[in-house]
Amino acid sequence: MKESLRPGISRTSRIEIDRDRTIGFMGEEGRVYATPRLVHDIEHTCRDLILEHADANEDSVGIDVSIRHLAPTLPGMTAEITATVSAVEGRKVTFEIAAKDNLEAICAGSHSRFVVDKGKTLERLKAKAAKYASSR
C-alpha cells in the first residue's frame, strides 16, 4: 500500500440506475434503486480508490458497512457516490460515504475495507475449502 492512500482523498462514481439495480417487489411503478445494489456500488467505489494506491499484489475486502438509505432513486436517474478516506489504520481503510441522485441526497454513512495480499488470501481460502471438504 502506497503512502498516497491517506485521509482526505476521494473518488466519485456516477452510475445510471438501470432495471437490474432496482427492486421489483412493489411492481413496475414502484421500482427504485435497491439498497443491496447501492451497497455493492459503494464497495466498488471504495475498492477502486484503494486500487489506485495499492501495490501490484494487493486488493481489498469489505469489513464494515453502515449506511442510511435516505431517499429513493428512480430508474433512469444517475446516482453519484463519493467515497472519502477518513482514516488509514495499518491495512484498515475507513471511508465516509455520501451519495446523491439528480435531485437530492440519497445516502450517507461509512464503509471500511482491509487491504490484503492476494496470494496469502488465496492460500487461506484454499485451506478453508479443504477443511470444509474434509468435514462433509
ABEGO torsion letter per residue (X at the ends): XBAABBBGBBBBBBBBBBAAABBAAAEAAABBBBAAAAAAAAAAAAAAAAAAABBAABBBBBABBBBBBABBBBBGBBBBBBBBBABBBEABBBBBBBBBBAABBABBEBBBBBBBBAAAAAAAAAAAAAAAAAAX
